[in-house]
Amino acid sequence: MITKLFFSLLPIQIMMVAIGSVNSIIDGMMASNFIGPEAMAITGLYMPVIKIIETLNTVLLGGSQILCGQFLGKNQIDRTRGVFSLDMTLICLTALIITAVCYAMPDTLAGILGGNSEVRQGLVRYITGISAGLLPQMLGVQLTAFLQIEQQEKRTYAGMAAMMATNLSLDYLFIKVLGWGMFGLGLATTVSYIVFFLVLGSFYFSRKAVIRFDRSLIRWNDIVPVLMIGMPGALVTFCLAIRGVTLNALLLRTAGNDGLSALAALNSAGYLLYAVTAGIAAAVRLLASVYIGEEDRTSLITVMKDALLKGVPVVCMIAAAVLALAHPLTYMFYKDTASNVFYLTEWLFRIFPFSMPLSAVCVTFINYYQCLGRMKIVNLLSASDGVIGIGIASLTLAPLYGAIGIWAAHVVNGIITTAIIIGYAVWMNKRFPSSIEDLMTLPEGFGVPEDKRIDISIHDAEEVTDTSRLIMEFCDRNGVDRKRSYYAGLCMEEMAANVVEHGFDDGKRHSADVRVVYKDDELVLRISDDCRAFDPKEKLDLVDNTDVTKNIGLRMVQRLAKSMSYTNMMGLNVLTMTI
């Protein structure tokens, strides 16, 4: 069920990353074909600003999402809502400050970004047009992550479709018809982000959300853990901004505006190419935070195996496709196949794919270590992947091979970060890693020992009957008294039978995972299933308490259990009982 959940989360996580890339590709194609190659250079110069915005988004989203996942794992809904409300508040304040700076000093900003006399005014016009869209853009990215927990993937897809249609049509209108140039290019993107936010935000305006904004639940001291958790993981994005400025300077010296335009083409399509990689890492972050909150070692290992053994091969296939389609990808942006900019761009699309699988491994471990609280290795990997590795490689190879050397530096950078991950595992384990679990370097004391837990998977009614016996045998092995042992088996058998009877009857393939933990003289039972949402506590509240013939099984469980809590997260029903 964990594997199924991982790959159900993956598409929307990919879409989250692809949000920016879709507009970048549309803008890049419109700019290069309707304005000229210099327009691509302008969008390339603006890229560090996008990276800075992504950094701030990543800090708040990363920290908030991990905290929310941990609170969900502990079934603390109000704490989850409080962190969500804090996240929305901080995003609004951050976006408004950045927007104000962009409008107050666009010319100064253009100079800082390296705009020379040929492109500076175009860059100023582009900044003026695109800056108003920063707030809906940043809010939209945040809402996309939380809507997945609410099982609102279709709303996100609708928002993406509306955004793409708006940007494409307005780019044509503003640039081709009205002749507004770079200002029109930026303004079309702004309007598309507003449309995207309105489609997503309408869910929260309807008050249907479980995780919703509530100012009264905000704990301002949560700012510290949000920033401390989110900051290290976002360091790589900040480093990418520094990388952008550094590579732009190197390219201007070695290949001029042609080199800038080639890199801008990759940046336009690169976000889409990187979307699967980042989606895998984001799914790991979301699930790992929940399983760390639950101290579920087995599930955590399963998530990492899914990411590395099933997710990374998908990235390899995409990389192979990019390598094979290097020429047509280049032709999307530049039509003159004899030009130097076409030559440089095509080689970039040929070399870059070799770095993609290595990058997928790196960002997966960055997000995993971030959830685990290993901030030193997160900082090291982020700095190396973001700027140090590629910076050293570029400075070494650029004097020898020009722009092609800078393209090759991406691959060298991936080799360096992979070596750091392996080296860290060797240092932590005092031996060379022989498995994914070795690479994860989990503490010995993490999670519940195997003899103190039992995991049971249920796929049909026949397996339900064994559940009670297995749980009672587990209790006997751990010295639990006969009465509690009997109650535990009876309660779980009743709830498992209820899930199979009412949840497995829709013709789809389902499963239910049962976990029983005995820790500190407390017997905790949890059942998770991927069926339609069903809250047994809510069901009991709705029935007539005077009619003892209704919901006999649920009434019995409620009476025997010390506590019972339910939550529905990421498409899973999770019922926890303490006996």
C-alpha positions, 0 to 999 in steps of 0.5 A: 500500500505504501508503494501505491501511495508513493506513486499516487502522490508522485504525479501531483508532486511532479505537477507542482514542480512543472508549474513554473516550467510550463510557463517558462517553456511557453514564454521561451518559445514565444520570446524566441520566435516573436521577439528574438534571441535577445529575449531568451537572454533576458529571461536567462538573466532573470533566472536568479530572481526565480531561484530566490523566489523558489528558495523562499518558497522551499524554506516555508513549504519544506518546513511547514510540510514536514511539520504538518506531516509529523503532526498528522502522523500523531493525529494532531489536526489543530496543530497541523492547521496552525502550521498551515495558517502560519505558512500562508501568512508568511508567504503573503508577507514575503511575496508582498515585500519582494513585489514592492522591491521589484517595482521600487527599483527595477532598473537597479535590479536589472543592473545587479542581474547583469543586464548590459546596454543591449538588454537592460531596458528589455529586462526592466520591462519584463520585471515590471510585467511579471512582478505582480504575479509573485504573490499568486505564484507563491501561494499557488505552489503552497496550496498545491502541496496541501491540496494533495493531502485533501485529495484535490488533485483534479483541482490542481490539474484544472488549475494547471490547464487554465494557467497554460491556456491563459499564458499561451493566449495572452502571450500571443495577444500581448506580444504578436497582436499588441506588440508589448514585447517583454512587458507583455511576456511578463504580464501574460505570466502574471495573469496566468498565475492569478488564474491558477491561484483562483482555481486552487484557492476556491477550495479553501473559500468553500470551507470544505478543507480539513487543513484550513486557515485559522488565525486563532491556531497560529503559534508564532513560535512555530516560525523557528522550527519551520525555518530551521527545518526548511532552511537547510533543504532550501540551501540548494535552491539559494545556491542555484541562484548563485550558480546562475549568476556565476555561470552567466558571467562565465558564459558571457566571457567564453561564449557571449550572448549565445551561451546565455541564450543556450542556457536559457533554453535549458532553463526553460525546458529544464524545470520540466525535465527536473520535475520528475526528479523533484517530484520524487524527492517531494513525495519522499519528504511528504511520506517520510515526515509522516512515518518519522512522526509515527516512528515507522522504520519499515515504512520509511525504508519502503519509501526510500526503496520505491524512490531509488529503485522505481523512481530513479529508473523513470528519470533515466528513461526521461534522460534517454528521451532527452538525449535522443530528442536533443535536435528537435528540442533545440529547434523548439527555441532556435530555427537557424540550425547553422547558428552558434546558439543552435550548436551550443544548445543542442550540445547542452541537451546532449550532455545534461541528461547524463546528470539527471539520474545523479541529481535524482539520487542527490535531492532524494537524500537531501529531502530524506535527511531533512525529515530525519533532522540531519542538517549538517549533511543536508547543508553539505549536499545542498552547497555541493550540488548547488554551487560548489561542485559545479562551480569548481568543475566549471572554472576548471573546464570552461577555460579548456572547452568553453561553454561545452566545458560548463555543460560537462560540469553538470555531470561532474557535479552529480558524481561529486554529490553521489560520492558524498552520499556514499562517503557519509554512509561509510562514515556513519556505519563504519563500513561500505554500504551494501543496501539502501537501508545502509545508505539511509544510516538510520539510528539503531534506536529509531522506530519500534523494535521488531519484537515489540510490533507486528504488521499484518496486511489484509487483502480479503475477508479470509485474512481478517479471521487470522488477524485476531489470532496473530494479535493475541499471539503477539500480546502473549509473547510480550507478556500482555495480560489475557484480558487486554490481549483478547480486547485487542484482537477483538477490536482489530478484527471488528474494525478490519472486518468493517473495512473489508465489508464496506470499503472493498465493495467498489470493484477496485483492488484495495488493501488494509495495513494493520500495525500493533505496537507494545511500548511503555506498557501501552498497546496501540493498534492502527489500521490504514486502508485506501478505501473511501473516507470513513470516520467510525467516530463520526458514524457513531455520533450520527446514529440514535444512541437509544437503538442498541441494535445499530452499529453493535461492533463500533459501539463495542470497540468504542467501549473497549478502547481507552482512546480512538482517533481517526484521520484521512490523509493523502487518500488513506483512512487511518484509525488508531486505538489504544487498549 
